[in-house]
Amino acid sequence: MLIAIVVGTVLAFGWGAVSWTTGIYDFAIKPLPGGDGLAATFESASAADGAYIYPAPPATAVMTGQQSAIATNAFREEHRKGPLMLVLLRREGVDPMSPTVLVRGFMIELFGTALLAAIIAVACKFGARLQDRLALGIVVPAFAMLSSHAVVWNFFHLPDSFSMVLFIDGMIAWTLAGLACALIIKPAKR
């Protein structure tokens, strides 16, 4: 199982290195026109690190029924009219290729692959055949991508191309890890 985890992690992490350095994200994530001005606006607003949304739903819990209805209708109208924004703010810059980021990324891949390996190992206890294990190596990543990226895409109205590239990139990385685990981990001989 340990060999499967290491091989799967290296494949998933290796795919990430390829996907992030070859430009497949370029069509989905573009530089923001006037980004310097927007960054200056956030800096002058003394906004703390976090996620910001516009238009934001009103805090209706502190309103009367009539105020709540008016505020909710105004929010819905702003939402329909657009633009919609979701801004992720980190005030302090970071080195995107720092050793800490890479090690942390590798550890995330390692723990994710260990979970995939554990699922496949449990299936092996029930005598899962190779095709069953391979199916798990594909279905579990598909579940993970649907239950995360697709849900966020839907409810936060993220751009289709952005969500699609995250879904496909994650699906490839975790399928590589899952297939490695499926091929390496086998039921015990009887």
CORZIFEN-V527438 format. One line per field, one symbol per residue. ss: DSSP state (2 for helix, 1 for strand, 0 for the rest). A space follows every 50 residues. Layout:
ss->???
//
This chain:
ss->02222222222222222222200000000000002222222222000001 11110000022200222222222222222220001111100000000022 22222222222222222222222220000222222222222222222222 2222220002222222222222222222222222000000
//
